[in-house]
Amino acid sequence: MAKGSAKKQRKFAQAQARKLAASQAVPSSCDVLIVGAGASGLLCALEASSLAAEKSVLLMEAKPTLGAPILATGNGRCNFCHEPLEPSAYNHPSWMEEFFSAAARLWPKATPGRVVQEYFGRLGLLATCHEGRLYPRSLVAASVRDLLLTQLEASSAEVATLRPVVAVEPCEQGFCVRYQERFREDPSAPEGWAQRSLHARRVVLATGGDTLGAIEGLDLPLVPCEPVLCPVEIETELCQQLDGHRAKARVRAYSPSSEPLFDECGEVLFRSSESSQKGVLSGIVAYNLSRQVAPGDSVVLDLLPECTHEQVAALLMRDGSYSPRHLDGALDPAIAHALLPQGIDDGATTLFSAVEAVKSAPFCVSGKAFTQSAQVSRGGLSLHALALPTLEVSAYPGLYVLGEALDIDGACGGYNLGFAWLSGLVCGHALAQKD
Ligand SMILES: Cc1cc2nc3c(=O)[nH]c(=O)nc-3n(C[C@H](O)[C@H](O)[C@H](O)COP(=O)(O)OP(=O)(O)OC[C@H]3O[C@@H](n4cnc5c(N)ncnc54)[C@H](O)[C@@H]3O)c2cc1C
């Protein structure tokens, strides 16, 4: 598409989005305000409005469209859950265990993963499962998002887009909520957008990672946010020559005091970083690694985990002579050539060290890489601030926080969406019970 015409289309879409937002009437008060129409906010709005249709539920979103974050998930395929959702896959396993037990009181016949799967099944989603990772059968994230939006349209919940909430303050019988109207300019207002406020008896923050600015003024324990589920940066010049090459590997990590931190098998993608002294490990296993390591830790790659040391030695010493090329049939040749010595001797470069280069290639972690595209933000509202099973903030009754806005993050594979959906369902259920 020509540049000019893409720009025109963008402008047209923006104008349409502003028009739509301006046509959405926002009441001056409501029973429940849900802030953020991502995974957790959508399910919370649907559950609360379906179980208590007499309550006024308003879903307010900063962006022009609802459910937009879902479209980017799973490389556009939406790995929407994992079955099972093991507590150990999260950063706070014991809290997750308690949370799952709370959910089990509401849905005693199903595991947490099945609760999510059955919910989407009732909406008409056909799922496919690969090693526990659940996807829509269409392998298109829009299948998941659009089913939710159809359901929302049929519900009694009201929606309002292009309205970021900027402050939530307790007031008599609820909360005073200030929001911007990002479709109505007002040069005298902060940031140049018109500001409005409404009264909500209950407020649910479902705003995703690193987005709790609206409650900064409240006295709440916030854990600083950092990106996780992203590539890991390592000290090596090798990745410059290995950029784009992949290997199935066992990846282990250790702290400087040799404490084991991580042990997982999967495909590692080598990438180069901007700095020539650094390399980058990417792929799902590296994303999971990024949740467990810090600069100074070490990563050890076993590039042939299915072979013993003896078997690797035998491969390298074919017909009694050593050559790194002997591994060309077992490893990507570029990787074998980069890691292995060209020849061996009786000194420092022995057959043992060549085998070690394949079975225990060590690298020092220097940080995380490409953090702007990290899948999850660790940190948010501390879990100590919450009451279970409702996810209500104990110090501010009537305020609830869900999904990634909480200090919960999980491994790759559907765990993060799994938690987001379930937190929305549990909270929506609790809101429906309140008078
Ligand atoms: C590229 C990518 C791929 C991913 N793939 C997967 C995957 O396949 N499987 C998986 O389990 N997880 C995946 N994740 C993680 C997953 O998307 C999130 O954990 C999950 O979406 C969190 O849900 P949430 O409802 O807490 O927040 P979000 O889905 O992020 O929704 C938050 C919503 O709140 C809105 N908002 C924010 N602030 C305000 C405000 N002040 N006022 C009004 N609205 C506001 C945002 O615009 C957004 O629409 C992926 C993440 C990324 C970035």
The ligand as an SDF file (V2000), in Angstrom:
LIG
                    3D

 53 58  0  0  0  0  0  0  0  0999 V2000
    3.0490   -9.4630   22.2400 C   0  0  0  0  0  0  0  0  0  0  0  0
    2.3900  -10.1840   23.3850 C   0  0  0  0  0  0  0  0  0  0  0  0
    2.0150  -11.4990   23.2370 C   0  0  0  0  0  0  0  0  0  0  0  0
    1.4110  -12.1740   24.2980 C   0  0  0  0  0  0  0  0  0  0  0  0
    1.0270  -13.4660   24.1090 N   0  0  0  0  0  0  0  0  0  0  0  0
    0.4140  -14.1250   25.1230 C   0  0  0  0  0  0  0  0  0  0  0  0
   -0.0910  -15.4360   24.9290 C   0  0  0  0  0  0  0  0  0  0  0  0
   -0.1000  -15.9810   23.8300 O   0  0  0  0  0  0  0  0  0  0  0  0
   -0.6290  -16.0710   26.0190 N   0  0  0  0  0  0  0  0  0  0  0  0
   -0.7260  -15.4850   27.2590 C   0  0  0  0  0  0  0  0  0  0  0  0
   -1.2080  -16.1110   28.1780 O   0  0  0  0  0  0  0  0  0  0  0  0
   -0.2990  -14.2190   27.4370 N   0  0  0  0  0  0  0  0  0  0  0  0
    0.2480  -13.5240   26.4180 C   0  0  0  0  0  0  0  0  0  0  0  0
    0.6520  -12.2260   26.6070 N   0  0  0  0  0  0  0  0  0  0  0  0
    0.3880  -11.5830   27.9240 C   0  0  0  0  0  0  0  0  0  0  0  0
   -1.1020  -11.2000   28.0120 C   0  0  0  0  0  0  0  0  0  0  0  0
   -1.4840  -10.5120   26.8420 O   0  0  0  0  0  0  0  0  0  0  0  0
   -1.3730  -10.3050   29.2240 C   0  0  0  0  0  0  0  0  0  0  0  0
   -0.8650  -10.9000   30.3850 O   0  0  0  0  0  0  0  0  0  0  0  0
   -2.8780  -10.0800   29.3990 C   0  0  0  0  0  0  0  0  0  0  0  0
   -3.4020   -9.4580   28.2370 O   0  0  0  0  0  0  0  0  0  0  0  0
   -3.1560   -9.1930   30.5980 C   0  0  0  0  0  0  0  0  0  0  0  0
   -4.5370   -8.9400   30.6470 O   0  0  0  0  0  0  0  0  0  0  0  0
   -5.0810   -7.6740   31.4310 P   0  0  0  0  0  0  0  0  0  0  0  0
   -6.5410   -7.6720   31.2760 O   0  0  0  0  0  0  0  0  0  0  0  0
   -4.5130   -7.6390   32.7850 O   0  0  0  0  0  0  0  0  0  0  0  0
   -4.4520   -6.4080   30.6610 O   0  0  0  0  0  0  0  0  0  0  0  0
   -4.5300   -6.0170   29.1280 P   0  0  0  0  0  0  0  0  0  0  0  0
   -5.0150   -7.1400   28.3120 O   0  0  0  0  0  0  0  0  0  0  0  0
   -3.2160   -5.4000   28.8360 O   0  0  0  0  0  0  0  0  0  0  0  0
   -5.6640   -4.8890   29.0750 O   0  0  0  0  0  0  0  0  0  0  0  0
   -5.5460   -3.6610   29.7310 C   0  0  0  0  0  0  0  0  0  0  0  0
   -6.4670   -2.6760   29.0460 C   0  0  0  0  0  0  0  0  0  0  0  0
   -6.5850   -1.5230   29.8660 O   0  0  0  0  0  0  0  0  0  0  0  0
   -6.4810   -0.3570   29.0680 C   0  0  0  0  0  0  0  0  0  0  0  0
   -6.0080    0.7290   29.9490 N   0  0  0  0  0  0  0  0  0  0  0  0
   -4.7860    0.8670   30.5120 C   0  0  0  0  0  0  0  0  0  0  0  0
   -4.7610    1.9690   31.3100 N   0  0  0  0  0  0  0  0  0  0  0  0
   -5.9870    2.5150   31.2460 C   0  0  0  0  0  0  0  0  0  0  0  0
   -6.5920    3.6690   31.8490 C   0  0  0  0  0  0  0  0  0  0  0  0
   -5.9080    4.4570   32.6820 N   0  0  0  0  0  0  0  0  0  0  0  0
   -7.8800    3.9560   31.5550 N   0  0  0  0  0  0  0  0  0  0  0  0
   -8.6120    3.1510   30.7160 C   0  0  0  0  0  0  0  0  0  0  0  0
   -8.0920    2.0580   30.1160 N   0  0  0  0  0  0  0  0  0  0  0  0
   -6.8010    1.7310   30.3800 C   0  0  0  0  0  0  0  0  0  0  0  0
   -5.4870   -0.7500   27.9870 C   0  0  0  0  0  0  0  0  0  0  0  0
   -5.5950    0.1060   26.8640 O   0  0  0  0  0  0  0  0  0  0  0  0
   -5.9150   -2.1840   27.7070 C   0  0  0  0  0  0  0  0  0  0  0  0
   -6.9380   -2.2590   26.7300 O   0  0  0  0  0  0  0  0  0  0  0  0
    1.2170  -11.5200   25.5570 C   0  0  0  0  0  0  0  0  0  0  0  0
    1.5800  -10.1780   25.6770 C   0  0  0  0  0  0  0  0  0  0  0  0
    2.1430   -9.5110   24.6120 C   0  0  0  0  0  0  0  0  0  0  0  0
    2.5250   -8.0630   24.7810 C   0  0  0  0  0  0  0  0  0  0  0  0
  1  2  1  0
  2  3  1  0
  2 52  2  0
  3  4  2  0
  4  5  1  0
  4 50  1  0
  5  6  2  0
  6  7  1  0
  6 13  1  0
  7  8  2  0
  7  9  1  0
  9 10  1  0
 10 11  2  0
 10 12  1  0
 12 13  2  0
 13 14  1  0
 14 15  1  0
 14 50  1  0
 15 16  1  0
 16 17  1  0
 16 18  1  0
 18 19  1  0
 18 20  1  0
 20 21  1  0
 20 22  1  0
 22 23  1  0
 23 24  1  0
 24 25  2  0
 24 26  1  0
 24 27  1  0
 27 28  1  0
 28 29  2  0
 28 30  1  0
 28 31  1  0
 31 32  1  0
 32 33  1  0
 33 34  1  0
 33 48  1  0
 34 35  1  0
 35 36  1  0
 35 46  1  0
 36 37  1  0
 36 45  1  0
 37 38  2  0
 38 39  1  0
 39 40  1  0
 39 45  2  0
 40 41  1  0
 40 42  2  0
 42 43  1  0
 43 44  2  0
 44 45  1  0
 46 47  1  0
 46 48  1  0
 48 49  1  0
 50 51  2  0
 51 52  1  0
 52 53  1  0
M  END
$$$$
